[in-house]
């Protein structure tokens, strides 16, 4: 006789739930981006092989945005 074992349900408020890492954002030179604070812009330089920072031209200003790029999205 086989015993049926149900998978345990993980509650959303549990401190023991498995933590999943969000996928990293990657930008290339020439990508159109939007930033919550600065608005629309274009990536003009990418620092490092693993996208340490991105220099973005927002028209009236240039800003160096560092990881994790929480408020910047590729269009």
N, C-alpha and C positions, 0 to 999 in steps of 0.2 A: 504494500500500500504506500503510495507516494503522498508526502505531506506538502500541501500548497502553502507557500510563504509569499505573502503580499509585500510589495515594495512599500517602504515607509514614505509617507508624505512629508515633505519639508514645508514647514510653515513660513510665510513671508517674514515674520518677525523673529524667527529663530536666530540666535547668535551663532549657531553651528552650521548654518547653511553653506553650501559650497559657493565660493566667491568666483565669479567669472570676470575676466578682464575684458574691457571693451576693446574692439579692434582699433589699432592705431591709425591715425589719419596720416596720409602721405600727400604731399603737394609737390608739383613740378613747376619749373619756370614757365610762365605764361598762363598758368591756371587762373581762371576768374574765381574770386572768393567773395564771401560776404562775412562781415564781422559785426557782432551785436553792438559794439560801441562806435566803430569807425565807418561802417557802411560797406559799400561795394569797392572792390579793388582788384589788382592783378599781382600775382606773385612774380617778383623780379629777381629773387635770389634765394637759393636753398642752401643752408649751412649744414655740412656734415653728410655722411652717407645715410645716417638714420634719421634725417630731418630734425636736427637739434633745434633749429629756428628757421623761420621764413621771413624774408624782407618783403613787405607788401607795399605797393604804391596805391594809395587811396585817393589820388588826384591832388588834393591840397597838402598832403603830408605823406611821409614814408614811415612805416612802423615796423619794428622787429618783433615778431610774435613768436614766443617760445612754446614748447610743448607744455601741456597736453592739448592745446588748441581747442579748449572747451567751447569757446564762443566763436570759432571760425569754421566756416563750412565751404566746401567746394561747390561751385555751381555747374 
